[in-house]
Amino acid sequence: MNALSVSMLMMYISFVGMFLLILATGLIVWSRTKLRGWFGSIITFLAYISLVSGALIILYVTFSGPTR
């Protein structure tokens, strides 16, 4: 079994970050248009957690520099 190179690993990590940002967008839109009450608040909270996590991942990948 071949080990992943650092470049490929960073690519997959950035995909996770992008997925979290897209998920956050969808959850925020869904919670503000369709949901009300405490369930909407929970979904909004999860959306903002996804937004912050995705942003931190993208910042890490961006500022970690080039790989060999």
N, C-alpha and C positions, 0 to 999 in steps of 0.2 A: 504494500500500500504506500503510495507516494504521500509525502508530507506537503502541506500547503506552503507556498512561498509567502513571504511577508506581504508582498504586493497584492497577491490574491486574497489574503486574509483581510487586508485593509479595504479591499473592494467589497467583500461580503459584509464587513462591519458598516461601511457607508450605505449599503443597500438596506440594512436594518434601520439605520438612522432615517433614510428617506421614507421607508415604510411607516415608521413611527410618526413622521411629520404629516404624511398623507392620512394616516389613521386619525390623528388629532384633528385635522381639518374636517374630515367626515363626521367625527363624533360631535364636534362643536356645532356644526350645521344641523345635525340631527337633533341634538338636545335643545337647540334654540327654536327649531321650527315645529317639532313633533311632540316633544316631551314636556311635562310640567311636574311640579312638585319635587319631592325628595329624590325620585328616580332620575329626573333631569339634572338635579344637582350632583348626584353621584357620577353620572355620565360626563358632565362638564368637568368635574374634578379629575376623572380618569383621562379626559382629553388633554387637560393642561399638564398632567404628569407625562403623557406621551409627547407633548410639544416640547417640554423642557428636556426630557431624555433624548429625543431626536436631535434637538439643537446642540446639546452637549456632545453627542456622538459625532455629528457633522463637524463641529468645531475641533474636536480631537483629531479627526482624520485630516482636516484641512491644515491644521497647524503642526502636525507631526512631521511634515516635510516629505520629500521624495524617498522612495525606498529603492533598493537595488534588486 
